[in-house]
Amino acid sequence: MKTVSKLDYSLINFIRKILIQNTILDAEKLFFFQKELKPLKYQ
């Protein structure tokens, strides 16, 4: 189980690095998705 948690932790760090590199793109995506999903919530 310890090896699995270590793998998960390294995977999270890897994903975090990618997210940090693509912060602007992710922010634009989040803004776009929020804009697209908000109308669905109120229907």
C-alpha positions in Angstrom: 0.0 0.0 0.0 2.9 2.4 0.7 4.2 2.0 -2.8 0.8 2.8 -4.2 0.5 5.9 -2.1 4.0 6.9 -3.3 2.9 6.4 -6.9 -0.2 8.4 -6.3 1.8 11.2 -4.7 4.3 11.4 -7.6 1.4 11.3 -10.1 -0.3 14.2 -8.2 3.0 16.1 -8.3 3.4 15.4 -12.1 -0.1 16.6 -12.8 0.5 19.7 -10.6 3.6 20.5 -12.6 1.6 20.3 -15.9 -1.2 22.4 -14.4 1.3 25.1 -13.2 2.8 25.1 -16.8 -0.6 25.5 -18.3 -2.1 27.8 -15.7 -3.3 30.4 -18.2 -4.9 27.7 -20.5 -6.6 26.1 -17.5 -7.9 29.4 -16.3 -9.4 30.1 -19.7 -10.9 26.5 -19.8 -12.4 27.0 -16.3 -13.9 30.3 -17.3 -15.3 28.8 -20.5 -16.7 25.8 -18.7 -18.3 28.0 -16.0 -19.8 30.1 -18.7 -21.2 27.0 -20.5 -22.4 25.2 -17.4 -24.1 28.1 -15.5 -27.1 28.1 -17.9 -27.5 24.3 -17.4 -27.8 24.8 -13.6 -30.7 27.3 -13.9 -32.7 25.3 -16.3 
